[in-house]
Amino acid sequence: MLDIVLAGREHDVLARLGATLCGIGQVGITQVDSAAATLKAVEACGIDLVVVGQSLVDTSPIDCITRLVRQNAMINCAMISDMEQDAFHEATEGLGILLDKIESLSSLLNGEAGEGTQQ
């Protein structure tokens, strides 16, 4: 089973993503809206992927991922972002973020070629 945390205040978007991911097969989804809850979920279980939305209740998405990487350098993270590619790369360099576009994540998980930035 693939365990995924969807973190963000975009509840409807993340719920649709979660439903899509569950349709692929053996996927467990945990949906949270804060960095604190994300860190707690990652610490408590063997999470395979964290997808961070554009807005969290307690910090910025980049800060959340920075804290995740400090907690577990091997964590797989994706971030929903509307930043331009160069600005995204500059802001997240060294964090190991897999993708920056939700469309790319869906395409990747469906085995299609994505258009997002792979870091």
Jmol script that loads the backbone (N, CA, C; Angstrom):
load data "model"
ATOM      1  N   MET A   1       0.845  -1.182   0.000  1.00  0.00           N
ATOM      2  CA  MET A   1       0.000   0.000   0.000  1.00  0.00           C
ATOM      3  C   MET A   1       0.886   1.239   0.000  1.00  0.00           C
ATOM      4  N   LEU A   2       0.471   2.231  -0.736  1.00  0.00           N
ATOM      5  CA  LEU A   2       1.138   3.510  -0.812  1.00  0.00           C
ATOM      6  C   LEU A   2       0.413   4.473   0.123  1.00  0.00           C
ATOM      7  N   ASP A   3       1.118   4.997   1.132  1.00  0.00           N
ATOM      8  CA  ASP A   3       0.510   5.928   2.089  1.00  0.00           C
ATOM      9  C   ASP A   3       0.898   7.352   1.735  1.00  0.00           C
ATOM     10  N   ILE A   4      -0.114   8.197   1.534  1.00  0.00           N
ATOM     11  CA  ILE A   4       0.085   9.570   1.079  1.00  0.00           C
ATOM     12  C   ILE A   4      -0.597  10.542   2.030  1.00  0.00           C
ATOM     13  N   VAL A   5       0.116  11.623   2.361  1.00  0.00           N
ATOM     14  CA  VAL A   5      -0.475  12.723   3.123  1.00  0.00           C
ATOM     15  C   VAL A   5      -0.741  13.861   2.149  1.00  0.00           C
ATOM     16  N   LEU A   6      -1.962  14.372   2.161  1.00  0.00           N
ATOM     17  CA  LEU A   6      -2.347  15.550   1.388  1.00  0.00           C
ATOM     18  C   LEU A   6      -2.526  16.685   2.381  1.00  0.00           C
ATOM     19  N   ALA A   7      -1.656  17.691   2.297  1.00  0.00           N
ATOM     20  CA  ALA A   7      -1.646  18.763   3.288  1.00  0.00           C
ATOM     21  C   ALA A   7      -2.001  20.096   2.639  1.00  0.00           C
ATOM     22  N   GLY A   8      -3.038  20.742   3.141  1.00  0.00           N
ATOM     23  CA  GLY A   8      -3.387  22.051   2.623  1.00  0.00           C
ATOM     24  C   GLY A   8      -4.803  22.441   2.978  1.00  0.00           C
ATOM     25  N   ARG A   9      -5.077  23.719   2.763  1.00  0.00           N
ATOM     26  CA  ARG A   9      -6.412  24.253   3.042  1.00  0.00           C
ATOM     27  C   ARG A   9      -7.347  24.123   1.846  1.00  0.00           C
ATOM     28  N   GLU A  10      -6.838  23.638   0.724  1.00  0.00           N
ATOM     29  CA  GLU A  10      -7.645  23.456  -0.484  1.00  0.00           C
ATOM     30  C   GLU A  10      -8.378  22.124  -0.378  1.00  0.00           C
ATOM     31  N   HIS A  11      -9.312  22.043   0.555  1.00  0.00           N
ATOM     32  CA  HIS A  11      -9.959  20.772   0.886  1.00  0.00           C
ATOM     33  C   HIS A  11     -10.609  20.097  -0.315  1.00  0.00           C
ATOM     34  N   ASP A  12     -11.328  20.843  -1.145  1.00  0.00           N
ATOM     35  CA  ASP A  12     -12.010  20.244  -2.294  1.00  0.00           C
ATOM     36  C   ASP A  12     -11.013  19.697  -3.309  1.00  0.00           C
ATOM     37  N   VAL A  13      -9.993  20.470  -3.630  1.00  0.00           N
ATOM     38  CA  VAL A  13      -8.972  20.043  -4.602  1.00  0.00           C
ATOM     39  C   VAL A  13      -8.246  18.809  -4.088  1.00  0.00           C
ATOM     40  N   LEU A  14      -7.846  18.844  -2.830  1.00  0.00           N
ATOM     41  CA  LEU A  14      -7.117  17.707  -2.268  1.00  0.00           C
ATOM     42  C   LEU A  14      -8.012  16.478  -2.135  1.00  0.00           C
ATOM     43  N   ALA A  15      -9.283  16.669  -1.847  1.00  0.00           N
ATOM     44  CA  ALA A  15     -10.207  15.538  -1.775  1.00  0.00           C
ATOM     45  C   ALA A  15     -10.358  14.885  -3.148  1.00  0.00           C
ATOM     46  N   ARG A  16     -10.436  15.710  -4.205  1.00  0.00           N
ATOM     47  CA  ARG A  16     -10.519  15.155  -5.564  1.00  0.00           C
ATOM     48  C   ARG A  16      -9.230  14.409  -5.914  1.00  0.00           C
ATOM     49  N   LEU A  17      -8.085  14.975  -5.550  1.00  0.00           N
ATOM     50  CA  LEU A  17      -6.816  14.295  -5.792  1.00  0.00           C
ATOM     51  C   LEU A  17      -6.783  12.977  -5.035  1.00  0.00           C
ATOM     52  N   GLY A  18      -7.202  12.988  -3.784  1.00  0.00           N
ATOM     53  CA  GLY A  18      -7.234  11.771  -2.981  1.00  0.00           C
ATOM     54  C   GLY A  18      -8.119  10.708  -3.597  1.00  0.00           C
ATOM     55  N   ALA A  19      -9.271  11.110  -4.098  1.00  0.00           N
ATOM     56  CA  ALA A  19     -10.185  10.155  -4.737  1.00  0.00           C
ATOM     57  C   ALA A  19      -9.555   9.575  -5.996  1.00  0.00           C
ATOM     58  N   THR A  20      -8.881  10.412  -6.763  1.00  0.00           N
ATOM     59  CA  THR A  20      -8.194   9.947  -7.969  1.00  0.00           C
ATOM     60  C   THR A  20      -7.106   8.949  -7.613  1.00  0.00           C
ATOM     61  N   LEU A  21      -6.328   9.274  -6.592  1.00  0.00           N
ATOM     62  CA  LEU A  21      -5.241   8.382  -6.174  1.00  0.00           C
ATOM     63  C   LEU A  21      -5.783   7.054  -5.654  1.00  0.00           C
ATOM     64  N   CYS A  22      -6.859   7.102  -4.901  1.00  0.00           N
ATOM     65  CA  CYS A  22      -7.459   5.865  -4.384  1.00  0.00           C
ATOM     66  C   CYS A  22      -7.981   4.987  -5.515  1.00  0.00           C
ATOM     67  N   GLY A  23      -8.398   5.617  -6.612  1.00  0.00           N
ATOM     68  CA  GLY A  23      -8.885   4.872  -7.760  1.00  0.00           C
ATOM     69  C   GLY A  23      -7.795   4.101  -8.482  1.00  0.00           C
ATOM     70  N   ILE A  24      -6.550   4.480  -8.268  1.00  0.00           N
ATOM     71  CA  ILE A  24      -5.422   3.808  -8.917  1.00  0.00           C
ATOM     72  C   ILE A  24      -5.197   2.429  -8.323  1.00  0.00           C
ATOM     73  N   GLY A  25      -5.449   2.299  -7.051  1.00  0.00           N
ATOM     74  CA  GLY A  25      -5.215   1.007  -6.411  1.00  0.00           C
ATOM     75  C   GLY A  25      -4.973   1.163  -4.929  1.00  0.00           C
ATOM     76  N   GLN A  26      -4.096   0.395  -4.403  1.00  0.00           N
ATOM     77  CA  GLN A  26      -3.854   0.327  -2.962  1.00  0.00           C
ATOM     78  C   GLN A  26      -3.156   1.589  -2.465  1.00  0.00           C
ATOM     79  N   VAL A  27      -3.962   2.587  -2.150  1.00  0.00           N
ATOM     80  CA  VAL A  27      -3.461   3.871  -1.688  1.00  0.00           C
ATOM     81  C   VAL A  27      -4.218   4.263  -0.426  1.00  0.00           C
ATOM     82  N   GLY A  28      -3.478   4.669   0.599  1.00  0.00           N
ATOM     83  CA  GLY A  28      -4.072   5.196   1.815  1.00  0.00           C
ATOM     84  C   GLY A  28      -3.842   6.697   1.861  1.00  0.00           C
ATOM     85  N   ILE A  29      -4.894   7.453   2.116  1.00  0.00           N
ATOM     86  CA  ILE A  29      -4.823   8.917   2.113  1.00  0.00           C
ATOM     87  C   ILE A  29      -5.087   9.457   3.506  1.00  0.00           C
ATOM     88  N   THR A  30      -4.231  10.367   3.934  1.00  0.00           N
ATOM     89  CA  THR A  30      -4.457  11.148   5.149  1.00  0.00           C
ATOM     90  C   THR A  30      -4.508  12.602   4.716  1.00  0.00           C
ATOM     91  N   GLN A  31      -5.599  13.304   5.017  1.00  0.00           N
ATOM     92  CA  GLN A  31      -5.726  14.705   4.621  1.00  0.00           C
ATOM     93  C   GLN A  31      -5.663  15.580   5.863  1.00  0.00           C
ATOM     94  N   VAL A  32      -4.753  16.571   5.836  1.00  0.00           N
ATOM     95  CA  VAL A  32      -4.555  17.489   6.951  1.00  0.00           C
ATOM     96  C   VAL A  32      -4.473  18.913   6.402  1.00  0.00           C
ATOM     97  N   ASP A  33      -4.527  19.913   7.303  1.00  0.00           N
ATOM     98  CA  ASP A  33      -4.464  21.295   6.827  1.00  0.00           C
ATOM     99  C   ASP A  33      -3.350  22.121   7.466  1.00  0.00           C
ATOM    100  N   SER A  34      -2.430  21.466   8.170  1.00  0.00           N
ATOM    101  CA  SER A  34      -1.349  22.208   8.819  1.00  0.00           C
ATOM    102  C   SER A  34      -0.022  21.463   8.708  1.00  0.00           C
ATOM    103  N   ALA A  35       1.062  22.211   8.855  1.00  0.00           N
ATOM    104  CA  ALA A  35       2.392  21.595   8.876  1.00  0.00           C
ATOM    105  C   ALA A  35       2.539  20.721  10.111  1.00  0.00           C
ATOM    106  N   ALA A  36       1.999  21.170  11.235  1.00  0.00           N
ATOM    107  CA  ALA A  36       2.103  20.396  12.475  1.00  0.00           C
ATOM    108  C   ALA A  36       1.466  19.021  12.312  1.00  0.00           C
ATOM    109  N   ALA A  37       0.281  18.971  11.726  1.00  0.00           N
ATOM    110  CA  ALA A  37      -0.398  17.690  11.511  1.00  0.00           C
ATOM    111  C   ALA A  37       0.342  16.842  10.480  1.00  0.00           C
ATOM    112  N   THR A  38       0.938  17.484   9.491  1.00  0.00           N
ATOM    113  CA  THR A  38       1.722  16.770   8.481  1.00  0.00           C
ATOM    114  C   THR A  38       2.926  16.106   9.126  1.00  0.00           C
ATOM    115  N   LEU A  39       3.668  16.870   9.922  1.00  0.00           N
ATOM    116  CA  LEU A  39       4.843  16.328  10.604  1.00  0.00           C
ATOM    117  C   LEU A  39       4.468  15.178  11.530  1.00  0.00           C
ATOM    118  N   LYS A  40       3.352  15.323  12.220  1.00  0.00           N
ATOM    119  CA  LYS A  40       2.882  14.277  13.130  1.00  0.00           C
ATOM    120  C   LYS A  40       2.525  12.998  12.360  1.00  0.00           C
ATOM    121  N   ALA A  41       1.846  13.153  11.223  1.00  0.00           N
ATOM    122  CA  ALA A  41       1.466  11.992  10.411  1.00  0.00           C
ATOM    123  C   ALA A  41       2.695  11.277   9.861  1.00  0.00           C
ATOM    124  N   VAL A  42       3.669  12.029   9.410  1.00  0.00           N
ATOM    125  CA  VAL A  42       4.895  11.441   8.864  1.00  0.00           C
ATOM    126  C   VAL A  42       5.670  10.716   9.954  1.00  0.00           C
ATOM    127  N   GLU A  43       5.698  11.301  11.143  1.00  0.00           N
ATOM    128  CA  GLU A  43       6.404  10.685  12.268  1.00  0.00           C
ATOM    129  C   GLU A  43       5.706   9.403  12.734  1.00  0.00           C
ATOM    130  N   ALA A  44       4.387   9.405  12.694  1.00  0.00           N
ATOM    131  CA  ALA A  44       3.614   8.285  13.233  1.00  0.00           C
ATOM    132  C   ALA A  44       3.575   7.067  12.312  1.00  0.00           C
ATOM    133  N   CYS A  45       3.611   7.282  11.013  1.00  0.00           N
ATOM    134  CA  CYS A  45       3.463   6.158  10.070  1.00  0.00           C
ATOM    135  C   CYS A  45       4.526   6.241   8.988  1.00  0.00           C
ATOM    136  N   GLY A  46       4.668   5.168   8.265  1.00  0.00           N
ATOM    137  CA  GLY A  46       5.583   5.136   7.132  1.00  0.00           C
ATOM    138  C   GLY A  46       4.940   5.765   5.918  1.00  0.00           C
ATOM    139  N   ILE A  47       5.036   7.064   5.786  1.00  0.00           N
ATOM    140  CA  ILE A  47       4.415   7.784   4.678  1.00  0.00           C
ATOM    141  C   ILE A  47       5.339   7.716   3.464  1.00  0.00           C
ATOM    142  N   ASP A  48       4.755   7.426   2.301  1.00  0.00           N
ATOM    143  CA  ASP A  48       5.523   7.316   1.068  1.00  0.00           C
ATOM    144  C   ASP A  48       5.625   8.638   0.308  1.00  0.00           C
ATOM    145  N   LEU A  49       4.618   9.492   0.451  1.00  0.00           N
ATOM    146  CA  LEU A  49       4.578  10.749  -0.289  1.00  0.00           C
ATOM    147  C   LEU A  49       3.762  11.777   0.479  1.00  0.00           C
ATOM    148  N   VAL A  50       4.246  13.018   0.475  1.00  0.00           N
ATOM    149  CA  VAL A  50       3.487  14.144   1.022  1.00  0.00           C
ATOM    150  C   VAL A  50       3.267  15.135  -0.115  1.00  0.00           C
ATOM    151  N   VAL A  51       2.013  15.514  -0.337  1.00  0.00           N
ATOM    152  CA  VAL A  51       1.658  16.545  -1.306  1.00  0.00           C
ATOM    153  C   VAL A  51       1.187  17.753  -0.512  1.00  0.00           C
ATOM    154  N   VAL A  52       1.882  18.872  -0.683  1.00  0.00           N
ATOM    155  CA  VAL A  52       1.561  20.088   0.060  1.00  0.00           C
ATOM    156  C   VAL A  52       0.893  21.077  -0.883  1.00  0.00           C
ATOM    157  N   GLY A  53      -0.251  21.587  -0.448  1.00  0.00           N
ATOM    158  CA  GLY A  53      -0.999  22.558  -1.236  1.00  0.00           C
ATOM    159  C   GLY A  53      -0.393  23.946  -1.157  1.00  0.00           C
ATOM    160  N   GLN A  54      -1.091  24.912  -1.687  1.00  0.00           N
ATOM    161  CA  GLN A  54      -0.603  26.291  -1.733  1.00  0.00           C
ATOM    162  C   GLN A  54      -0.815  27.045  -0.435  1.00  0.00           C
ATOM    163  N   SER A  55      -1.596  26.491   0.479  1.00  0.00           N
ATOM    164  CA  SER A  55      -1.913  27.204   1.709  1.00  0.00           C
ATOM    165  C   SER A  55      -2.095  26.214   2.860  1.00  0.00           C
ATOM    166  N   LEU A  56      -1.424  26.492   3.969  1.00  0.00           N
ATOM    167  CA  LEU A  56      -1.580  25.731   5.204  1.00  0.00           C
ATOM    168  C   LEU A  56      -2.029  26.698   6.297  1.00  0.00           C
ATOM    169  N   VAL A  57      -2.645  26.184   7.355  1.00  0.00           N
ATOM    170  CA  VAL A  57      -3.150  27.078   8.399  1.00  0.00           C
ATOM    171  C   VAL A  57      -2.055  27.654   9.285  1.00  0.00           C
ATOM    172  N   ASP A  58      -0.883  27.010   9.335  1.00  0.00           N
ATOM    173  CA  ASP A  58       0.118  27.446  10.299  1.00  0.00           C
ATOM    174  C   ASP A  58       1.457  27.900   9.720  1.00  0.00           C
ATOM    175  N   THR A  59       1.689  27.736   8.435  1.00  0.00           N
ATOM    176  CA  THR A  59       2.957  28.157   7.844  1.00  0.00           C
ATOM    177  C   THR A  59       2.863  28.107   6.329  1.00  0.00           C
ATOM    178  N   SER A  60       3.939  28.442   5.656  1.00  0.00           N
ATOM    179  CA  SER A  60       3.968  28.375   4.196  1.00  0.00           C
ATOM    180  C   SER A  60       4.273  26.950   3.731  1.00  0.00           C
ATOM    181  N   PRO A  61       3.883  26.614   2.524  1.00  0.00           N
ATOM    182  CA  PRO A  61       4.193  25.285   2.004  1.00  0.00           C
ATOM    183  C   PRO A  61       5.701  24.995   1.977  1.00  0.00           C
ATOM    184  N   ILE A  62       6.503  25.978   1.609  1.00  0.00           N
ATOM    185  CA  ILE A  62       7.952  25.765   1.549  1.00  0.00           C
ATOM    186  C   ILE A  62       8.508  25.521   2.945  1.00  0.00           C
ATOM    187  N   ASP A  63       8.025  26.251   3.938  1.00  0.00           N
ATOM    188  CA  ASP A  63       8.471  26.010   5.318  1.00  0.00           C
ATOM    189  C   ASP A  63       8.071  24.616   5.775  1.00  0.00           C
ATOM    190  N   CYS A  64       6.880  24.192   5.419  1.00  0.00           N
ATOM    191  CA  CYS A  64       6.417  22.849   5.780  1.00  0.00           C
ATOM    192  C   CYS A  64       7.356  21.794   5.203  1.00  0.00           C
ATOM    193  N   ILE A  65       7.682  21.918   3.934  1.00  0.00           N
ATOM    194  CA  ILE A  65       8.563  20.936   3.305  1.00  0.00           C
ATOM    195  C   ILE A  65       9.962  21.007   3.888  1.00  0.00           C
ATOM    196  N   THR A  66      10.439  22.196   4.193  1.00  0.00           N
ATOM    197  CA  THR A  66      11.751  22.335   4.838  1.00  0.00           C
ATOM    198  C   THR A  66      11.768  21.579   6.158  1.00  0.00           C
ATOM    199  N   ARG A  67      10.708  21.716   6.951  1.00  0.00           N
ATOM    200  CA  ARG A  67      10.622  21.011   8.232  1.00  0.00           C
ATOM    201  C   ARG A  67      10.522  19.500   8.036  1.00  0.00           C
ATOM    202  N   LEU A  68       9.777  19.071   7.010  1.00  0.00           N
ATOM    203  CA  LEU A  68       9.677  17.641   6.703  1.00  0.00           C
ATOM    204  C   LEU A  68      11.041  17.051   6.355  1.00  0.00           C
ATOM    205  N   VAL A  69      11.784  17.758   5.519  1.00  0.00           N
ATOM    206  CA  VAL A  69      13.100  17.281   5.090  1.00  0.00           C
ATOM    207  C   VAL A  69      14.070  17.233   6.272  1.00  0.00           C
ATOM    208  N   ARG A  70      13.961  18.177   7.174  1.00  0.00           N
ATOM    209  CA  ARG A  70      14.798  18.137   8.383  1.00  0.00           C
ATOM    210  C   ARG A  70      14.448  16.937   9.256  1.00  0.00           C
ATOM    211  N   GLN A  71      13.167  16.592   9.305  1.00  0.00           N
ATOM    212  CA  GLN A  71      12.706  15.458  10.099  1.00  0.00           C
ATOM    213  C   GLN A  71      13.091  14.137   9.437  1.00  0.00           C
ATOM    214  N   ASN A  72      12.975  14.080   8.110  1.00  0.00           N
ATOM    215  CA  ASN A  72      13.259  12.850   7.375  1.00  0.00           C
ATOM    216  C   ASN A  72      13.776  13.232   5.986  1.00  0.00           C
ATOM    217  N   ALA A  73      15.067  13.184   5.811  1.00  0.00           N
ATOM    218  CA  ALA A  73      15.683  13.607   4.549  1.00  0.00           C
ATOM    219  C   ALA A  73      15.271  12.746   3.360  1.00  0.00           C
ATOM    220  N   MET A  74      14.705  11.576   3.620  1.00  0.00           N
ATOM    221  CA  MET A  74      14.318  10.660   2.542  1.00  0.00           C
ATOM    222  C   MET A  74      12.845  10.779   2.153  1.00  0.00           C
ATOM    223  N   ILE A  75      12.128  11.723   2.730  1.00  0.00           N
ATOM    224  CA  ILE A  75      10.702  11.869   2.454  1.00  0.00           C
ATOM    225  C   ILE A  75      10.481  12.345   1.016  1.00  0.00           C
ATOM    226  N   ASN A  76       9.496  11.795   0.353  1.00  0.00           N
ATOM    227  CA  ASN A  76       9.120  12.229  -0.994  1.00  0.00           C
ATOM    228  C   ASN A  76       8.050  13.302  -0.874  1.00  0.00           C
ATOM    229  N   CYS A  77       8.307  14.458  -1.487  1.00  0.00           N
ATOM    230  CA  CYS A  77       7.368  15.576  -1.404  1.00  0.00           C
ATOM    231  C   CYS A  77       7.050  16.120  -2.784  1.00  0.00           C
ATOM    232  N   ALA A  78       5.812  16.546  -2.941  1.00  0.00           N
ATOM    233  CA  ALA A  78       5.373  17.296  -4.110  1.00  0.00           C
ATOM    234  C   ALA A  78       4.650  18.526  -3.573  1.00  0.00           C
ATOM    235  N   MET A  79       4.670  19.603  -4.347  1.00  0.00           N
ATOM    236  CA  MET A  79       4.039  20.838  -3.890  1.00  0.00           C
ATOM    237  C   MET A  79       3.192  21.416  -5.012  1.00  0.00           C
ATOM    238  N   ILE A  80       1.964  21.759  -4.685  1.00  0.00           N
ATOM    239  CA  ILE A  80       1.093  22.433  -5.646  1.00  0.00           C
ATOM    240  C   ILE A  80       1.517  23.899  -5.670  1.00  0.00           C
ATOM    241  N   SER A  81       1.893  24.382  -6.847  1.00  0.00           N
ATOM    242  CA  SER A  81       2.399  25.742  -6.941  1.00  0.00           C
ATOM    243  C   SER A  81       2.034  26.354  -8.279  1.00  0.00           C
ATOM    244  N   ASP A  82       1.756  27.654  -8.253  1.00  0.00           N
ATOM    245  CA  ASP A  82       1.544  28.361  -9.505  1.00  0.00           C
ATOM    246  C   ASP A  82       2.722  29.286  -9.805  1.00  0.00           C
ATOM    247  N   MET A  83       3.834  29.071  -9.080  1.00  0.00           N
ATOM    248  CA  MET A  83       5.042  29.861  -9.308  1.00  0.00           C
ATOM    249  C   MET A  83       5.628  29.526 -10.680  1.00  0.00           C
ATOM    250  N   GLU A  84       6.277  30.516 -11.298  1.00  0.00           N
ATOM    251  CA  GLU A  84       7.009  30.265 -12.534  1.00  0.00           C
ATOM    252  C   GLU A  84       8.132  29.281 -12.234  1.00  0.00           C
ATOM    253  N   GLN A  85       8.525  28.503 -13.233  1.00  0.00           N
ATOM    254  CA  GLN A  85       9.501  27.437 -13.041  1.00  0.00           C
ATOM    255  C   GLN A  85      10.802  27.936 -12.409  1.00  0.00           C
ATOM    256  N   ASP A  86      11.355  29.036 -12.896  1.00  0.00           N
ATOM    257  CA  ASP A  86      12.617  29.547 -12.347  1.00  0.00           C
ATOM    258  C   ASP A  86      12.466  29.999 -10.897  1.00  0.00           C
ATOM    259  N   ALA A  87      11.365  30.677 -10.605  1.00  0.00           N
ATOM    260  CA  ALA A  87      11.122  31.138  -9.236  1.00  0.00           C
ATOM    261  C   ALA A  87      10.910  29.949  -8.303  1.00  0.00           C
ATOM    262  N   PHE A  88      10.191  28.935  -8.776  1.00  0.00           N
ATOM    263  CA  PHE A  88       9.983  27.731  -7.985  1.00  0.00           C
ATOM    264  C   PHE A  88      11.317  27.061  -7.679  1.00  0.00           C
ATOM    265  N   HIS A  89      12.127  26.894  -8.691  1.00  0.00           N
ATOM    266  CA  HIS A  89      13.432  26.251  -8.505  1.00  0.00           C
ATOM    267  C   HIS A  89      14.282  27.025  -7.503  1.00  0.00           C
ATOM    268  N   GLU A  90      14.312  28.330  -7.636  1.00  0.00           N
ATOM    269  CA  GLU A  90      15.103  29.168  -6.722  1.00  0.00           C
ATOM    270  C   GLU A  90      14.608  29.054  -5.282  1.00  0.00           C
ATOM    271  N   ALA A  91      13.291  29.070  -5.098  1.00  0.00           N
ATOM    272  CA  ALA A  91      12.701  29.044  -3.748  1.00  0.00           C
ATOM    273  C   ALA A  91      12.824  27.686  -3.074  1.00  0.00           C
ATOM    274  N   THR A  92      12.899  26.622  -3.865  1.00  0.00           N
ATOM    275  CA  THR A  92      12.874  25.273  -3.282  1.00  0.00           C
ATOM    276  C   THR A  92      14.158  24.486  -3.505  1.00  0.00           C
ATOM    277  N   GLU A  93      15.161  25.117  -4.043  1.00  0.00           N
ATOM    278  CA  GLU A  93      16.410  24.414  -4.348  1.00  0.00           C
ATOM    279  C   GLU A  93      16.954  23.709  -3.105  1.00  0.00           C
ATOM    280  N   GLY A  94      17.314  22.467  -3.272  1.00  0.00           N
ATOM    281  CA  GLY A  94      17.880  21.681  -2.187  1.00  0.00           C
ATOM    282  C   GLY A  94      16.857  20.920  -1.354  1.00  0.00           C
ATOM    283  N   LEU A  95      15.581  21.122  -1.600  1.00  0.00           N
ATOM    284  CA  LEU A  95      14.550  20.445  -0.814  1.00  0.00           C
ATOM    285  C   LEU A  95      14.133  19.101  -1.414  1.00  0.00           C
ATOM    286  N   GLY A  96      14.512  18.829  -2.648  1.00  0.00           N
ATOM    287  CA  GLY A  96      14.183  17.553  -3.263  1.00  0.00           C
ATOM    288  C   GLY A  96      12.717  17.391  -3.614  1.00  0.00           C
ATOM    289  N   ILE A  97      12.033  18.483  -3.891  1.00  0.00           N
ATOM    290  CA  ILE A  97      10.613  18.402  -4.254  1.00  0.00           C
ATOM    291  C   ILE A  97      10.494  17.743  -5.615  1.00  0.00           C
ATOM    292  N   LEU A  98       9.643  16.721  -5.688  1.00  0.00           N
ATOM    293  CA  LEU A  98       9.517  15.926  -6.906  1.00  0.00           C
ATOM    294  C   LEU A  98       8.831  16.677  -8.027  1.00  0.00           C
ATOM    295  N   LEU A  99       7.729  17.352  -7.726  1.00  0.00           N
ATOM    296  CA  LEU A  99       6.922  18.028  -8.737  1.00  0.00           C
ATOM    297  C   LEU A  99       6.345  19.311  -8.179  1.00  0.00           C
ATOM    298  N   ASP A 100       6.025  20.235  -9.087  1.00  0.00           N
ATOM    299  CA  ASP A 100       5.428  21.486  -8.642  1.00  0.00           C
ATOM    300  C   ASP A 100       4.040  21.734  -9.215  1.00  0.00           C
ATOM    301  N   LYS A 101       3.496  20.806  -9.952  1.00  0.00           N
ATOM    302  CA  LYS A 101       2.169  20.982 -10.534  1.00  0.00           C
ATOM    303  C   LYS A 101       1.298  19.785 -10.217  1.00  0.00           C
ATOM    304  N   ILE A 102       0.095  20.023  -9.789  1.00  0.00           N
ATOM    305  CA  ILE A 102      -0.824  18.941  -9.453  1.00  0.00           C
ATOM    306  C   ILE A 102      -1.150  18.105 -10.690  1.00  0.00           C
ATOM    307  N   GLU A 103      -1.260  18.739 -11.851  1.00  0.00           N
ATOM    308  CA  GLU A 103      -1.534  17.996 -13.077  1.00  0.00           C
ATOM    309  C   GLU A 103      -0.410  17.005 -13.344  1.00  0.00           C
ATOM    310  N   SER A 104       0.824  17.398 -13.080  1.00  0.00           N
ATOM    311  CA  SER A 104       1.971  16.531 -13.308  1.00  0.00           C
ATOM    312  C   SER A 104       1.951  15.344 -12.361  1.00  0.00           C
ATOM    313  N   LEU A 105       1.539  15.556 -11.128  1.00  0.00           N
ATOM    314  CA  LEU A 105       1.463  14.463 -10.169  1.00  0.00           C
ATOM    315  C   LEU A 105       0.446  13.436 -10.635  1.00  0.00           C
ATOM    316  N   SER A 106      -0.715  13.883 -11.056  1.00  0.00           N
ATOM    317  CA  SER A 106      -1.738  12.963 -11.548  1.00  0.00           C
ATOM    318  C   SER A 106      -1.233  12.198 -12.768  1.00  0.00           C
ATOM    319  N   SER A 107      -0.557  12.899 -13.680  1.00  0.00           N
ATOM    320  CA  SER A 107      -0.024  12.249 -14.870  1.00  0.00           C
ATOM    321  C   SER A 107       1.038  11.223 -14.504  1.00  0.00           C
ATOM    322  N   LEU A 108       1.912  11.574 -13.582  1.00  0.00           N
ATOM    323  CA  LEU A 108       2.971  10.662 -13.167  1.00  0.00           C
ATOM    324  C   LEU A 108       2.378   9.396 -12.563  1.00  0.00           C
ATOM    325  N   LEU A 109       1.409   9.559 -11.692  1.00  0.00           N
ATOM    326  CA  LEU A 109       0.809   8.408 -11.038  1.00  0.00           C
ATOM    327  C   LEU A 109       0.000   7.550 -12.009  1.00  0.00           C
ATOM    328  N   ASN A 110      -0.446   8.152 -13.105  1.00  0.00           N
ATOM    329  CA  ASN A 110      -1.171   7.397 -14.126  1.00  0.00           C
ATOM    330  C   ASN A 110      -0.243   6.869 -15.214  1.00  0.00           C
ATOM    331  N   GLY A 111       1.076   7.066 -15.046  1.00  0.00           N
ATOM    332  CA  GLY A 111       2.043   6.550 -16.006  1.00  0.00           C
ATOM    333  C   GLY A 111       2.165   7.354 -17.273  1.00  0.00           C
ATOM    334  N   GLU A 112       1.718   8.605 -17.251  1.00  0.00           N
ATOM    335  CA  GLU A 112       1.802   9.475 -18.432  1.00  0.00           C
ATOM    336  C   GLU A 112       2.958  10.429 -18.270  1.00  0.00           C
ATOM    337  N   ALA A 113       3.383  11.052 -19.339  1.00  0.00           N
ATOM    338  CA  ALA A 113       4.441  12.067 -19.277  1.00  0.00           C
ATOM    339  C   ALA A 113       3.841  13.337 -18.706  1.00  0.00           C
ATOM    340  N   GLY A 114       4.445  13.884 -17.649  1.00  0.00           N
ATOM    341  CA  GLY A 114       3.942  15.088 -17.025  1.00  0.00           C
ATOM    342  C   GLY A 114       4.640  16.322 -17.532  1.00  0.00           C
ATOM    343  N   GLU A 115       4.064  17.483 -17.236  1.00  0.00           N
ATOM    344  CA  GLU A 115       4.636  18.748 -17.660  1.00  0.00           C
ATOM    345  C   GLU A 115       5.256  19.519 -16.520  1.00  0.00           C
ATOM    346  N   GLY A 116       5.191  19.036 -15.310  1.00  0.00           N
ATOM    347  CA  GLY A 116       5.718  19.770 -14.167  1.00  0.00           C
ATOM    348  C   GLY A 116       7.217  19.657 -14.056  1.00  0.00           C
ATOM    349  N   THR A 117       7.755  20.399 -13.155  1.00  0.00           N
ATOM    350  CA  THR A 117       9.187  20.416 -12.942  1.00  0.00           C
ATOM    351  C   THR A 117       9.572  19.244 -12.056  1.00  0.00           C
ATOM    352  N   GLN A 118      10.489  18.459 -12.504  1.00  0.00           N
ATOM    353  CA  GLN A 118      11.027  17.405 -11.661  1.00  0.00           C
ATOM    354  C   GLN A 118      12.335  17.908 -11.114  1.00  0.00           C
ATOM    355  N   GLN A 119      12.471  17.905  -9.805  1.00  0.00           N
ATOM    356  CA  GLN A 119      13.671  18.424  -9.147  1.00  0.00           C
ATOM    357  C   GLN A 119      14.668  17.326  -8.917  1.00  0.00           C
TER     358      GLN A 119
END
end "model"
wireframe off; spacefill off
backbone 0.3
color backbone group
